[in-house]
Amino acid sequence: MPETINGLTLGLALLIIFTGALIQSLIGFGLAVVASPLLYLVEPDLVPVPVILMGFSIALLTLLRERSALEFGGLQYALLGRIPGGILGATLLLYAPKPVLGLAIAAIVFVAVALSLCRISAPVNRLTLFIAGTVSGVFGTIAAIGGPPMAILLAGKDPNKFRAALSAFFIFSSMIALGILAVSGLVTSRHLLWAVLLLPAVVAGYLAAGLLLGRVDKQKTRVATLVLCSLSALLLTLRSLATL
């Protein structure tokens, strides 16, 4: 193991990513919302690039499983929205100090939780897809949490179609975010090393979810996930305020 990677930090990161991948495989979202605030507390270098790469991996695995339910129509407008949103997010990453970024990540998690609790009904059309994609771009580039705006908009779909559509969006939006971050000089070899080390936890979480599908209460899992996210975001807020 390279000397630059602390063993305890790696162990905690693997556990966090495994939990996030397990949750996302069960309910369709959750890896970044669960992982980002906790990983930022453990090691700020883990957010956003390694988490984006982990999100890409779990989305690819999920889409392979749900590919027969995929309906891609309209998602291109959401992906277009990721571009201006991603540029805005990368600008903040370039110039904001780490405590401010910690507060931004915590705020994004709180917004994501609030969106998940709200029963918002909006028509799915070019404009709403573009707006959701733009918000997703800001959230996704800063904190790797690009799912909630799209999850709210697509919430009325059949569960299989929902997971397939979100996974397809995550795959392409992750590539857009990584491209913007790379051009901005925010992707390093250390980030890629972390991604390689954490990838087994994604696969393990996905496989564990396959054994649990149909055996767990998805609503209770969703509620527990939102509580965990809120607590971790609160802890990150307090720590970031203390270091300002």
Long-range contacts (C-beta under 8 A, 24 or more apart in sequence): 2-193, 4-190, 4-193, 5-193, 5-194, 5-197, 9-42, 9-43, 10-197, 12-42, 13-39, 13-42, 13-43, 13-46, 13-194, 13-197, 13-198, 13-201, 14-197, 14-198, 14-200, 14-201, 15-201, 16-42, 17-54, 17-198, 17-201, 17-202, 17-205, 18-201, 18-202, 18-204, 18-205, 18-208, 19-205, 20-54, 20-205, 21-54, 21-58, 21-201, 21-202, 21-203, 21-204, 21-205, 21-206, 21-209, 22-205, 22-206, 22-208, 22-209, 22-212, 23-205, 23-221, 23-225, 24-58, 24-62, 24-205, 25-58, 25-61, 25-62, 25-205, 25-206, 25-208, 25-209, 25-210, 26-209, 26-212, 26-213, 26-216, 26-218, 26-221, 27-218, 27-221, 27-222, 27-225, 28-62, 28-151, 28-159, 28-162, 28-163, 28-166, 29-147, 29-148, 29-151, 29-166, 30-147, 30-225, 31-55, 31-58, 31-202, 32-140, 32-143, 32-144, 32-145, 32-146, 32-147, 33-109, 33-112, 33-113, 33-145, 33-147, 33-148, 33-225, 33-229, 34-225, 34-228, 34-229, 34-232, 35-144, 36-105, 36-108, 36-109, 36-143, 36-144, 36-145, 37-105, 37-106, 37-109, 37-229, 37-232, 37-233, 37-235, 37-236, 38-232, 40-101, 40-102, 40-105, 40-236, 41-232, 41-235, 41-236, 41-239, 44-98, 44-101, 44-102, 45-190, 45-191, 45-194, 46-194, 47-105, 47-143, 47-144, 48-93, 48-140, 48-141, 48-142, 48-143, 48-144, 48-177, 48-181, 49-178, 49-181, 49-186, 49-187, 49-188, 49-191, 49-192, 49-194, 49-195, 50-191, 50-194, 50-195, 50-198, 51-143, 51-144, 52-140, 52-144, 52-174, 52-177, 52-178, 52-181, 53-174, 53-178, 53-191, 53-192, 53-195, 54-195, 54-198, 54-199, 54-201, 54-202, 55-144, 55-146, 55-170, 55-174, 56-170, 56-171, 56-174, 56-175, 56-178, 57-199, 57-202, 57-203, 58-202, 58-205, 58-206, 59-166, 59-167, 59-168, 59-170, 59-171, 59-174, 60-167, 60-171, 61-202, 61-203, 61-206, 62-163, 62-164, 62-167, 62-206, 63-164, 63-167, 63-168, 63-171, 66-160, 66-163, 66-164, 66-167, 67-164, 69-158, 69-160, 69-161, 69-163, 69-164, 70-161, 70-164, 70-165, 70-168, 71-161, 71-164, 71-165, 72-165, 72-168, 74-124, 74-125, 74-126, 74-129, 75-129, 75-165, 75-168, 75-169, 75-172, 77-126, 77-129, 77-130, 77-133, 78-129, 78-130, 78-132, 78-133, 78-136, 78-150, 78-169, 78-173, 79-133, 79-169, 79-172, 79-173, 79-176, 80-130, 80-133, 81-129, 81-130, 81-131, 81-132, 81-133, 81-134, 81-135, 81-136, 81-137, 82-133, 82-134, 82-136, 82-137, 82-140, 82-146, 82-173, 82-176, 82-177, 83-137, 83-176, 83-180, 84-134, 84-137, 85-133, 85-134, 85-135, 85-136, 85-137, 85-138, 85-139, 85-140, 85-141, 86-137, 86-138, 86-140, 86-141, 86-176, 86-177, 86-180, 86-181, 87-137, 87-180, 88-137, 88-138, 88-141, 89-137, 89-138, 89-139, 89-140, 89-141, 89-142, 89-177, 89-180, 90-141, 90-180, 90-181, 90-184, 90-186, 92-142, 93-141, 93-142, 93-181, 93-184, 93-186, 94-184, 94-186, 98-243, 99-240, 99-241, 99-243, 99-244, 100-240, 100-244, 101-142, 102-236, 102-237, 102-239, 102-240, 102-243, 103-236, 103-237, 103-240, 103-241, 104-142, 104-143, 105-142, 105-143, 105-145, 105-233, 105-236, 106-233, 106-234, 106-236, 106-237, 106-240, 107-233, 108-139, 108-142, 108-143, 108-145, 109-143, 109-145, 109-229, 109-230, 109-232, 109-233, 109-236, 110-230, 110-233, 111-139, 111-148, 112-139, 112-145, 112-147, 112-148, 112-229, 113-226, 113-229, 113-230, 113-233, 115-148, 115-149, 115-151, 115-152, 116-148, 116-151, 116-152, 116-222, 116-226, 117-226, 118-152, 120-152, 121-156, 122-152, 122-153, 124-153, 124-154, 128-153, 129-153, 133-173, 136-169, 136-173, 137-173, 137-176, 137-177, 140-173, 140-174, 140-177, 141-177, 141-180, 141-181, 144-177, 146-170, 146-173, 146-177
